Every structure is written in C-alpha cells, then in structure tokens.
Amino acid sequence: MLPVGLRRVAVLPLSWEGDHTELSQGGEILEPILLTTLIQTRKFEVITVNPEDLRHQTGRPNWSGMEILPADFLDSLQRVYACDAVLFCQLTTFHAYAPLAMGWRMKLVDVRTRQILWAVDETYDAEKPGVLHQARLFHAVGAWFARDPRTTGWSKIRPGNSANMP
C-alpha cells in the first residue's frame, strides 16, 4: 500500500543497459504505454521528467536506480518537480517477435525518507507455458467481447462460460 501523503510522482525517462537496438526500439514503443498506464491508475499525479532536462541537471538522460546516485539527486528532483516520490524505470528485456518477451525493473522511492516504497523486477516471456497460456486467454476473451455487442464488462466471464469463447 502506498503512503497516504504520496500525491505526485516524478517518472524518470525509461532506461536500458547498453546500446541494444531491440531495447531502444522497445523503449520507444513502451514508454508512452507505461506513462498512460500509470496515469490511468489514478493513484498519484504523474509528472514526466524530460531526458534533456535530466541530462542538464545530472549529466545523464536517464537513471535506472541501480547506480550510485548523486548526493543531491532526489532533493533536486523534489525541488524542480515538487514531487513526493521518484519512479525509476528500466526495460531489461524486449523481443518484439516470437518468442515475445518484455522485462521491467522499477523502483518507487520516497524523496524525503529515501526509502523504496515499491519495487518490481519481472520478465514476461512467451516461451514460458504459463505466460503463453495467459496471453492466449487474454486475446481470446478480448476477441469474444469484441464480437458480442451485448457485453458490458468482464463480469460476463464466469467459470463454465468459456464454451462461448473462440
């Protein structure tokens, strides 16, 4: 659970290690989706940090949260963006073609206490049977809803009701 006083989060530009074409292309595709998804949660106000502004302030366009940060890094972001926390985002894996894969490493850090409030390091890999099954189910359910104009929400899916799905 997030702290009650967490109202505004500065989201750092998406980072990735090295000069991998797949990761940079994945970053271009996924960063807007990540930001939209964060905004849609309505858990806090999302403030995006411009990579060029970050480069001007710190000498780098992005930070993964795995490196040693400058001493005044969080204080500077708090001053400039009036944020309560900073979200570090790193794309660790991206394969756009079969087998599809996407890996994320993220940390939400309180700028006052310097404590990690939330963290994730997860890879979704279509080669893993469980991931592939869930993706197929998601696609099938989405297709079923798209074909049934009477459907008003996910509540229509019930155990034993999958016979109507493609």
VOBA-1610 file (N, C-alpha, C; in pm, whole numbers, padded with zeros to 5 digits, always signed):
BEGIN
Met+00084-00118+00000Met+00000+00000+00000Met+00089+00125+00000Leu+00050+00221-00078Leu+00127+00344-00088Leu+00094+00437+00029Pro+00191+00519+00071Pro+00166+00613+00181Pro+00055+00712+00145Val-00019+00755+00245Val-00130+00847+00226Val-00084+00979+00163Gly+00031+01029+00202Gly+00080+01157+00152Gly+00141+01154+00013Leu+00141+01040-00052Leu+00200+01029-00185Leu+00101+01082-00287Arg+00128+01200-00337Arg+00035+01265-00430Arg+00095+01290-00569Arg+00226+01307-00575Arg+00289+01346-00700Arg+00417+01266-00720Val+00429+01199-00836Val+00544+01114-00864Val+00614+01162-00992Ala+00742+01186-00983Ala+00824+01218-01099Ala+00870+01086-01162Val+00831+01065-01285Val+00868+00942-01356Val+00988+00974-01444Leu+01099+00908-01414Leu+01222+00929-01490Leu+01210+00865-01628Pro+01285+00914-01725Pro+01284+00852-01858Pro+01323+00705-01850Leu+01260+00625-01934Leu+01288+00482-01938Leu+01434+00460-01975Ser+01501+00372-01903Ser+01641+00341-01929Ser+01655+00196-01972Trp+01770+00164-02029Trp+01808+00027-02061Trp+01959+00022-02067Glu+02012-00098-02045Glu+02157-00114-02042Glu+02212-00132-02182Gly+02324-00070-02206Gly+02395-00090-02332Gly+02331-00021-02450Asp+02378-00059-02568Asp+02333+00001-02692Asp+02261-00104-02776His+02164-00169-02716His+02091-00275-02784His+01976-00215-02865Thr+01974-00243-02994Thr+01871-00189-03082Thr+01733-00232-03037Glu+01718-00361-03001Glu+01587-00410-02957Glu+01537-00334-02835Leu+01625-00311-02738Leu+01584-00241-02617Leu+01548-00095-02647Ser+01625-00029-02731Ser+01594+00111-02762Ser+01463+00121-02839Gln+01440+00029-02933Gln+01313+00028-03005Gln+01198-00005-02911Gly+01221-00101-02822Gly+01119-00135-02723Gly+01088-00017-02632Gly+01192+00057-02594Gly+01172+00174-02510Gly+01085+00278-02578Glu+01109+00301-02707Glu+01029+00398-02783Glu+00883+00355-02790Ile+00860+00226-02803Ile+00724+00173-02812Ile+00655+00173-02674Leu+00728+00127-02572Leu+00665+00100-02443Leu+00659+00219-02347Glu+00748+00317-02360Glu+00745+00428-02264Glu+00611+00502-02264Pro+00553+00537-02380Pro+00422+00603-02376Pro+00313+00515-02315Ile+00323+00385-02338Ile+00224+00291-02281Ile+00239+00286-02130Leu+00363+00283-02082Leu+00389+00283-01939Leu+00330+00409-01874Leu+00357+00524-01934Leu+00308+00650-01878Leu+00156+00655-01877Thr+00093+00613-01985Thr-00053+00610-01992Thr-00111+00518-01886Thr-00049+00403-01868Thr-00096+00307-01768Thr-00083+00364-01628Leu+00028+00429-01598Leu+00045+00492-01467Leu-00061+00598-01442Ile-00088+00681-01542Ile-00190+00785-01528Ile-00327+00723-01504Gln-00357+00614-01574Gln-00487+00550-01561Gln-00511+00488-01424Thr-00405+00459-01349Thr-00425+00402-01215Thr-00488+00504-01120Arg-00463+00633-01145Arg-00514+00741-01060Arg-00470+00728-00914Lys-00355+00667-00893Lys-00300+00654-00758Lys-00227+00780-00716Phe-00174+00855-00814Phe-00098+00976-00789Phe-00089+01055-00919Glu-00049+01181-00908Glu-00025+01262-01026Glu+00109+01220-01086Val+00111+01199-01215Val+00231+01156-01285Val+00296+01277-01352Ile+00421+01303-01315Ile+00499+01410-01375Ile+00613+01346-01451Thr+00618+01366-01583Thr+00726+01306-01661Thr+00847+01398-01660Val+00962+01338-01642Val+01089+01411-01642Val+01148+01402-01781Asn+01173+01515-01842Asn+01228+01522-01976Asn+01375+01477-01973Pro+01415+01388-02067Pro+01554+01339-02067Pro+01658+01450-02081Glu+01629+01551-02160Glu+01725+01661-02178Glu+01738+01745-02051Asp+01627+01766-01982Asp+01633+01837-01854Asp+01714+01758-01753Leu+01695+01627-01752Leu+01769+01541-01660Leu+01918+01543-01695Arg+01949+01542-01824Arg+02090+01549-01867Arg+02152+01681-01820His+02077+01789-01832His+02127+01920-01789His+02152+01924-01638Gln+02062+01860-01560Gln+02073+01859-01415Gln+02178+01762-01363Thr+02193+01646-01430Thr+02275+01539-01373Thr+02388+01491-01464Gly+02386+01534-01591Gly+02486+01486-01684Gly+02447+01359-01756Arg+02328+01304-01724Arg+02280+01181-01788Arg+02133+01197-01825Pro+02090+01137-01937Pro+01949+01150-01977Pro+01854+01054-01905Asn+01911+00952-01839Asn+01826+00858-01765Asn+01906+00788-01655Trp+01832+00734-01561Trp+01891+00660-01447Trp+01804+00538-01423Ser+01867+00426-01396Ser+01793+00302-01373Ser+01758+00281-01226Gly+01829+00351-01138Gly+01810+00327-00995Gly+01905+00222-00940Met+01983+00161-01028Met+02080+00061-00985Met+02217+00123-00958Glu+02240+00244-01012Glu+02370+00307-00994Glu+02372+00392-00867Ile+02491+00434-00829Ile+02503+00526-00716Ile+02458+00663-00765Leu+02362+00720-00696Leu+02304+00847-00737Leu+02386+00963-00681Pro+02385+01077-00751Pro+02448+01196-00694Pro+02383+01230-00560Ala+02461+01288-00470Ala+02413+01316-00334Ala+02285+01398-00331Asp+02272+01494-00422Asp+02156+01582-00420Asp+02049+01543-00523Phe+02057+01422-00578Phe+01969+01379-00687Phe+01821+01391-00650Leu+01780+01325-00542Leu+01639+01325-00502Leu+01594+01464-00456Asp+01681+01534-00383Asp+01647+01670-00339Asp+01624+01762-00459Ser+01709+01749-00559Ser+01697+01831-00680Ser+01565+01803-00752Leu+01531+01675-00767Leu+01404+01640-00832Leu+01285+01690-00752Gln+01294+01682-00620Gln+01185+01731-00536Gln+01167+01882-00553Arg+01277+01954-00558Arg+01272+02100-00576Arg+01212+02137-00711Val+01260+02074-00816Val+01219+02110-00952Val+01076+02065-00983Tyr+01038+01945-00939Tyr+00909+01888-00977Tyr+00806+01885-00863Ala+00844+01931-00744Ala+00754+01930-00628Ala+00692+01791-00610Cys+00775+01689-00622Cys+00727+01551-00615Cys+00747+01491-00476Asp+00667+01390-00447Asp+00678+01315-00322Asp+00764+01191-00339Ala+00771+01143-00464Ala+00847+01021-00493Ala+00898+01026-00636Val+00995+00939-00664Val+01053+00927-00798Val+01040+00781-00840Leu+00997+00761-00965Leu+00988+00626-01020Leu+01101+00605-01120Phe+01190+00510-01089Phe+01297+00468-01178Phe+01241+00354-01262Cys+01259+00360-01395Cys+01204+00258-01484Cys+01313+00209-01579Gln+01329+00078-01585Gln+01429+00021-01675Gln+01367-00094-01753Leu+01388-00093-01883Leu+01349-00204-01969Leu+01469-00299-01973Thr+01451-00420-01923Thr+01564-00514-01914Thr+01566-00615-02027Thr+01449-00642-02086Thr+01437-00739-02195Thr+01329-00691-02290Phe+01354-00706-02417Phe+01247-00678-02514Phe+01273-00756-02641His+01180-00842-02678His+01183-00917-02804His+01046-00895-02869Ala+01043-00821-02979Ala+00917-00787-03044Ala+00859-00903-03126Tyr+00943-01001-03157Tyr+00898-01112-03239Tyr+00909-01242-03161Ala+00839-01343-03208Ala+00834-01470-03137Ala+00974-01523-03109Pro+00997-01568-02989Pro+00905-01561-02876Pro+00907-01421-02812Leu+00791-01364-02796Leu+00779-01231-02738Leu+00829-01233-02593Ala+00897-01125-02554Ala+00945-01113-02416Ala+00959-00966-02381Met+00933-00937-02254Met+00944-00800-02205Met+00981-00807-02057Gly+01085-00734-02020Gly+01130-00734-01881Gly+01135-00592-01827Trp+01089-00575-01704Trp+01085-00444-01638Trp+01155-00450-01504Arg+01226-00344-01472Arg+01279-00324-01336Arg+01238-00182-01298Met+01165-00170-01189Met+01117-00038-01145Met+01131-00024-00994Lys+01151+00101-00952Lys+01157+00134-00809Lys+01087+00266-00788Leu+01003+00270-00688Leu+00939+00395-00646Leu+01004+00435-00514Val+01070+00553-00513Val+01149+00596-00398Val+01092+00725-00341Asp+01068+00725-00209Asp+01022+00844-00138Asp+01136+00946-00133Val+01111+01069-00179Val+01220+01167-00184Val+01259+01220-00047Arg+01170+01212+00051Arg+01203+01262+00184Arg+01277+01157+00268Thr+01226+01036+00270Thr+01284+00932+00355Thr+01392+00851+00285Arg+01396+00859+00151Arg+01490+00781+00069Arg+01460+00632+00072Gln+01343+00595+00119Gln+01302+00455+00127Gln+01238+00410-00003Ile+01261+00284-00039Ile+01194+00225-00155Ile+01053+00189-00110Leu+00954+00248-00175Leu+00814+00223-00141Leu+00758+00101-00214Trp+00811+00077-00332Trp+00762-00031-00415Trp+00870-00065-00517Ala+00884-00191-00550Ala+00983-00232-00650Ala+00934-00359-00721Val+00977-00371-00846Val+00945-00490-00924Val+01063-00517-01018Asp+01090-00644-01040Asp+01189-00688-01137Asp+01130-00814-01198Glu+01067-00799-01313Glu+00987-00908-01370Glu+01009-00917-01520Thr+01015-01040-01570Thr+01023-01064-01714Thr+00905-01150-01755Tyr+00837-01106-01859Tyr+00727-01181-01918Tyr+00780-01240-02047Asp+00786-01372-02053Asp+00849-01441-02164Asp+00749-01542-02223Ala+00713-01524-02349Ala+00614-01610-02413Ala+00662-01754-02428Glu+00791-01780-02410Glu+00839-01918-02414Glu+00795-01997-02291Lys+00764-01925-02183Lys+00717-01993-02063Lys+00569-02030-02082Pro+00533-02157-02061Pro+00397-02203-02087Pro+00288-02122-02015Gly+00309-02084-01893Gly+00209-02008-01819Gly+00183-01871-01879Val+00288-01805-01923Val+00274-01672-01983Val+00200-01685-02116Leu+00238-01782-02196Leu+00173-01803-02325Leu+00025-01834-02307His-00009-01918-02211His-00149-01952-02185His-00229-01828-02146Gln-00174-01746-02056Gln-00245-01625-02012Gln-00262-01527-02128Ala-00161-01513-02213Ala-00171-01423-02329Ala-00280-01472-02425Arg-00285-01602-02449Arg-00388-01657-02538Arg-00527-01638-02479Leu-00539-01660-02349Leu-00667-01640-02282Leu-00709-01494-02290Phe-00616-01403-02264Phe-00645-01260-02272Phe-00693-01223-02413His-00622-01274-02514His-00659-01246-02653His-00797-01305-02685Ala-00821-01428-02642Ala-00949-01493-02670Ala-01064-01419-02603Val-01046-01380-02479Val-01151-01307-02407Val-01176-01173-02475Gly-01068-01104-02514Gly-01083-00976-02583Gly-01157-00991-02714Ala-01126-01095-02790Ala-01194-01119-02917Ala-01341-01154-02893Trp-01369-01229-02790Trp-01507-01267-02758Trp-01588-01143-02724Phe-01533-01054-02643Phe-01603-00932-02608Phe-01621-00842-02729Ala-01524-00839-02817Ala-01533-00753-02934Ala-01645-00798-03028Arg-01676-00929-03030Arg-01779-00982-03119Arg-01919-00977-03057Asp-01930-00960-02927Asp-02060-00965-02860Asp-02102-00824-02819Pro-02183-00754-02898Pro-02220-00616-02866Pro-02305-00604-02739Arg-02362-00715-02693Arg-02444-00709-02571Arg-02360-00707-02444Thr-02233-00740-02454Thr-02146-00750-02339Thr-02112-00611-02286Thr-02123-00595-02154Thr-02096-00465-02093Thr-01974-00465-02003Gly-01913-00579-01978Gly-01796-00581-01892Gly-01744-00720-01868Trp-01635-00726-01792Trp-01569-00853-01763Trp-01653-00944-01676Ser-01757-00892-01612Ser-01839-00975-01524Ser-01909-01087-01600Lys-01916-01076-01732Lys-01983-01179-01811Lys-01905-01311-01811Ile-01775-01305-01787Ile-01694-01426-01783Ile-01712-01494-01648Arg-01759-01618-01653Arg-01778-01696-01531Arg-01726-01837-01557Pro-01688-01907-01452Pro-01646-02046-01475Pro-01755-02121-01551Gly-01714-02199-01650Gly-01809-02275-01727Gly-01868-02196-01844Asn-01839-02069-01853Asn-01891-01986-01959Asn-01794-01975-02076Ser-01681-02044-02070Ser-01579-02031-02173Ser-01618-02101-02302Ala-01726-02180-02304Ala-01766-02250-02425Ala-01804-02153-02535Asn-01848-02033-02498Asn-01888-01934-02597Asn-01768-01858-02655Met-01654-01876-02595Met-01535-01805-02644Met-01478-01879-02763Pro-01404-01808-02850Pro-01345-01874-02968Pro-01242-01978-02927
//
